[in-house]
């Protein structure tokens, strides 16, 4: 399970070189608006980003995104939802946003509805949009696999949301994802995926 403490460790570990594309901010701000409403989402945005404009295909520090998400989750959490589940929603939102883009439509087209092909293409896709972390995919059986992540600053909850939503949206399968976290910050983990 991902926690606020683990996320704070990832923020501290991130350097200025650890960046990702603005589309992650776009999808996260869209998710914050849905959860908090436009006024509160704008307040969170201003608190973290000030008056900076975000351009979808420019790169920005991942630490800023993590601060934005943590603050948003802190303002939206209810007793019914865990911190981990709230962060996973940002992963869901990122996938929806990406697959609505031209690049996402092309990736979905190329992988078709084959879950293994989609999962095997995810390390290269992440490499194209982030400047941190190493990811590898391992096929385990006809209906399962493992995604190994090291230095993944978005963390296990975000990745769980990405995997669940990507398999649902592109491959049309409902996945069960179990996260095996290997360090206190949650930057090293394995996603055990079955469908």
Secondary structure, DSSP 8 states (H G I E B T S, - for coil): ---HHHHHHHHHH--TT-EEETHHHHHHHHHHHHHH-HHHHHHHHHHHHTT----TTSEEEHHHHHHHHHHHHHHH--TTS-HHHHHHHHHHHHHHHHHTSHHHHHHHHHHTT-HHHHHHHHHHHHHHHBSS-EEEEEEEETTEEEEEEES-TTHHHHHHHHHHHHHHHHS----EEEEEE-STTS-SEEEEEE-
